[in-house]
Amino acid sequence: MSEQSPEFIYRLASAAEWRRARENGAVPKRDIDLKDGYFHLSTQEQALETARLHFAGVDDLVALEIPVAVVSDKLKFELAPKRGEAFPHYYGDLLAAHVVRAVRLKREGGAFSFGDPL
């Protein structure tokens, strides 16, 4: 982690996952979240590379922006050895109410960039 904690962290989700989260109030867990016991999240600086590595074929990807202050009680920054940097991991139920905005990620070839808010 950098010297100071970021203001926001991001959960990458498909538009359908975000729709389900708004309908039932909880952000859905993926298999890797269930296996590891926490939600895999990214900082803004990490989100685009995470999208490139793990969501290459997804055209409706969104970044769910979550204030660190809202989830800090169950948030840990832990080393991801494959990437060599600390990532935010959330050890609790991630709720749609935690999300302050959803931002479209635009796919441009094999890379992503932040687009417009939904």
N, C-alpha and C positions, 0 to 999 in steps of 0.2 A: 504494500500500500504506500501511497505517497505520504509526504510529511503531514498532510492534513486530510481529513476525511472529506469525500466529495459531498455536495449538497443533495445530489440525486443518484439513484442507481436504477438499472433498467432490467426488465424482464422481456425477453424477446418472445413473441407469440404470433401465431397466425391470426388473421382477422376473425376466423371462426372461434379460436380459443378465447379471444377477447370478447366476442359476442356472448359465448357461454359464461364467461366470468361475470359479465354485467347482468345476465339473466339469473344466475344462481348465487351471485355474491362472492364466489371463491375463484381464484385463478387456478386453472387445472394443473395438476402435477403431470410431468412426463415420466416415462420409465426410469430415466437416469435420476430424477429427483426422488422417486420412490426407493431406488436402489441405494442412493447415497444418504438419504435421510434429511435432505434440505433442498430448497429451491436454488437452482443455479442462476445467478444474476451477473450483471456486468456494470462497470462504470461507463460513463459516456465514451471515454477513450477506448475502452475494450469492446464496446458493443458492435462496431462495424466489422472488426476482425472475427468476433464470435459468429456474427451473421454469415460471413464469408466461409468460415470453416464448417459450420454446423447446419446452415439453412440455405445452401447454394441453390436448391431447386424451388424455393418458396417465393412465389410472386406477391403474396399478400401479407408480407411480414410487417409487424408493428413493434415498436419499442414502447413498453409501458413504463412511464416515468414515475418513480416512487421516491418521495423525500426520505432521506436517511433518518431524519429525526423521528419520523412516524414508526419506523420498524427497528430502531437501534437496539431495543431490548433483546431481540433474538437474532441480530445480525452479527456475523463474524467475517472478517477478511482473512482468507486462508490461501496458502500457496497452492497454485495449480501447477504441478511439476512440468507438465507438457508445455505449458506456455511460459513458465518461469516468472510468474507474477501472482500477486495476491488478488483473488476475486471475492466479491461479496457473496456470501452464502446465508440464506435466511432459514432458520430453524423454527418455523412456525407455520401457521396458515396464512397464506398470502391472499388478501382480500381485494376485491375490485375497489372497495372504498379507499384502499391505500394508494391507488393510482391517481395522480393528479392530471395526467393527460396521456394520450396515446399518439405517437408520431409514426407516420408511414416511413418505412425504409424502402428506398427505391433501388431496385437491382439494375446494375449497369454492367452487363457481361458477368464476370465472376465477382464483382465488388458491389458494395452497398454504400448508400449515402443517406443521411437524414433528409426526409421530405417534410411535407406539411402535416400539421396536427389533424387528427380525425375529427 
